[in-house]
Amino acid sequence: MAVIVEPGTVQLRPWRADDIERLGEAAVGISRDTLALRFGVPYPTIPDWYLARIAEGWARGTWNAGVAESEGRIVGWAEYGLGNDRDSAELAALVCDRHQGGGLGTRLVKEVAAVAKAAAVPVLYAQIQVGNRAARGALHAALPSLRYTGVQDGQWHYAVWLSGI
């Protein structure tokens, strides 16, 4: 994973085991609107069920992520979680409000797709809330071979075969 080391900039790095505890600090920079776009509901903070899913998936080796960090704080991450058959994974990302709009989501998605490809994941799937045009743009910019597969339940559905990246 590429790392940018200039002071005051955002650095990209692989997920570490202690990052789950650090997400609480990151939550301070995430609005209800951003959480609603990511989770479909305007939670007041990162949901406990989500943190439990990360911990379980990380421990089982079925979940991985790339992290964006600035001044020692997590400011975004992109993740993938393997399906039961391990032949595909769900892709998702979240960027703290202050860091949105500058291409960070695109960089994170690109990096985590490379991590998934290196782990022999053949296909990534993503669902994006219809109102989340920024996430849709980040996906298209990061994954040019992305394929739109339809709209269902208020979400755009996408697939990308990692052999094409």
N, C-alpha and C positions, 0 to 999 in steps of 0.2 A: 504494500500500500504506500502510495506517495506521501511524503511528509514535507510540509513547508515549515521552515524554521525561523523565518524573519520575526523579530519581536513585534507584538501587537497584531499579528495576523492570525488567521485560523489555521490550525494544523490538523491534518487527517492522519488517523492511526487506526490500527486494529482494535477491536473490542477487548477489554481486559476484564477479568473476573470481578474486580472491585468497582467497575463502572455502574453496576446496578444500584449500588448505594449512592453513587454520585448523581443519579438521575433526579433525586430529590432536589438538589441544588439547581439543576437545569430547569426544573418545573417552574421556578420563579420567573423565568423568561418566556413562558409559554402561556398565551392567552386562552381563554375559554373558546374563542373563535377558532384558533389553531387546533386545539384539542378536538373540537367538534368536526373539523375537516378531516382529521386523522382517524378519529374513533366513531364518528357519526353521532356523538352526543357531546354537549358542552360540559364536560367534566370540569370541576374546579382545579384539579391537578391530575397528574398521570395516574390512571386507575390502578388500584392494588392488584386486580386480576391480571392486568397486563404485565406488571412487574413479576408476578408469580409465574406467568407463562414464559417470560424471558429466563428466569432462574431455572425453571424445569428444562427448557429447551437447551440452554447453555450446558447444563449438567449432563444431559443425554447426548450432546453433540449434534442436535437437530436444529440449532439456532446459531446464527453468527451475525456480526454487524461490523460496520465501519463507523468511527466516531469522529466528529469535528470538535475540536477543543480550542478555546481562546482564553488566554490568561488563566489557565488551570481549571476552567469550567467547561463542561460539555455544552455545546451550543447546537448540536444536531447529531443525528445518526440515521443510517440506512441499514436495514436488516433484511435477512431472509430466514424463513422457517420452513424446514422440510416437511412435505406431506407424509402421510402414513406409508406410502409406497416408496418414498425417497427418490422418486423419479421426477419430482418437480418441487418447487418451493414458492412460497408467497413472498413477495417483495413489498416493503413499505419503508417510508422515511418520515422524519419529522425534523424541522429546522426551527429553532427558537425565533420568535418574532423579529427581534432586532437584526438578525442575520439573514432574513428572507429577502429575496429579490436580487441577489448578487451572484447567483449561480452556484451557491453552496449545495443546494439540493441535487443539482445535476452532477456535481463532482462526487458527492456521496453515493448516489445511485450507480454511477460509473464504477467507482471503486468496489462497492459491495457486489456488483455483478461480476467483476473480475475475481473476487474472492470465491463466489459461488461457482464460477466456471472452473477455477483451480481445484475446487472440492468435487468436481465431476457432477455438478447439478446440471442436468440437460436443459430444463425449462424453468423460467421464472414467470409467475403470474402476478398481476397487480390489479387491485380494484381501487378506483379513485372516486370520491364523492363528485357528483356532476358539477357542483359549484366550485370545485377546487381546480381552477384553470392553471394556477401556478404549478401544481404537482403534475398536471398533465404535460405542461411545457417542459418541466424538468425531465420527465420520463422520455419524451420524444428527443430532447437534446442529448441525453446520456446514452440512449439505446436506439440508434437509427433503424435497426431491424425490428423494432417493436411492431407488433400487430394488434390492431383494435379488433376485439372479438364481440363487442356488443354492449348494450346498456341493460342492466337488470337491477331492480330494487334501488333506483336512484344512484347507481354507480356505473362508471365506465369500466369495462373489463379489457385487460390487455394480456398478451403473452409475448415472450421473447425466447427464442431458442438460442442458447448461449454459444452454440457452435458458430453462429453468425456474427459474433463480436470478437 
